[in-house]
Amino acid sequence: MAVTRAKATSLLNATEMGLYDDSRANALRGHSEAKLARLVTRARTARDRARDLEKRQRLASRSTTGSKSGRSGQANARTGEKAELLADILRRLEAQHRDTAKAEKAAGRDKAKAAKSAATAKAKTATAAKRATGKKAASKTTRSGKVASGAKTASASTSAKKPAKKAAAKQASSKATSAAAGKAPAKGASKTAAARKDAAEKSTVKKSAAKKGAAKSAGISPKRALANTRKLLAEQGAKAAQPKPWDGLGNDGTAQAAPGFQSPKARSRALELHAGETRQAPIHGSISTRDRKNQGKRDHRSK
C-alpha cells in the first residue's frame, strides 16, 4: 500500500508515526532482531486497536445509514484507511524480522563451527606437544643413565687412588718435620716474642682509640660550653676595644669623636624639625586627610 507521508500524518498519531518511520526501507536495514520484535508487537496492537474501532463505528452507524455493513459513502472511511496502513506497516516489519532472524541464526552456526574447529586444532597441537615432551624425557633418561654409570666407574677408580696418595704425603711430611726438628727451636722462639710485642702495641692503640671515641660520644658538658662562650666573648670585646688603624688618619693620631649630635640644643632642634616635617601635632598621623584639605585650599585659590 503506497501512502505518502502527508497522508500518513493525517491518519496516524505521534506514536504511530514513529512506527511508520521505523518501517521505511532505509530504517529497516539498521534494526536488530530484538528491536524488530518490539516494533512488531507495537504495530500489531495498533492495528488491532484500529480494526476494533472501525467495527464499533460500523455497528453504531447501521441505524443511520440503513445498510447492513454500516458503510455509506465516506462514513468510517478514515478509520478503515488507518487500519489498512497499520496492517501494511506490520507486514513490512514482520518480513524484516524473519530475514534478520535467519541471518543471525546462520551467523551463530558459523561461529559455532569456527569454535569447534579451533578447539579441535588446539587439542591436536596439545597432543603433539605431549608426544614431543614424552620423547625428550625418554631420551634424557637414557642419557642420564649412561652418564651416571660412567661417573660411578670414574669415582670408583679415583677413590682407589686417593688412599695411596694420602699415605705417601703423610710419610713425606713426617720425614720433613723430623729433619727440621733440630733447627726450628731458635727461630720459633724469636717469632713468638715478636708476635707478642705486636699484639701488645695493637692493644694499646685500640684502647686509646676507644677512649677518644668515648670522649667524643659523651660530648661537652654544659659548664664547659658556658666557659668556652665566655672566653670567646671576652676575646671579642678586647679585640673590639683596641683602636683601629684607620682611626688616626687625618687627626694627628687622635681618635675620632663618637657619632651623634654635637650638643643637646642641636639634638632638640633636629627633633623639632623632624616633627614639623611629619606634621605630627596637627594631623596625628592622618597625612592623607591633611593633604586633601591643603589641596582643596589650593584649588579654591586658583578659582
Buried (B, 14 or more C-beta within 10 A) or exposed (E): EEBEEEEBEEBBEEEBBEBBEBBEEEEBEEBEBEEBBBBBEBBBEBBBBBBEBBEEBBEEBBEEBEEEEBBEEEBBEEBBBBBBBBBBBBBBBBEBBEEBEEEEEEEEEEEEEEEEEEEEEEEEEEEEEEEEEEEEEEEEEEEEEEEEEEEEEEEEEEEEEEEEEEEEEEEEEEEEEEEEEEEEEEEEEEEEEEEEEEEEEEEEEEEEEEEEEEEEEEEEEEEEEEEEEEEEEEEEEEEEEEEEEEEEEEEEEEEEEEEEEEEEEEEEEEEEEEEEEEBEEEBEEEEEEBEEEEEEEEEEEEE
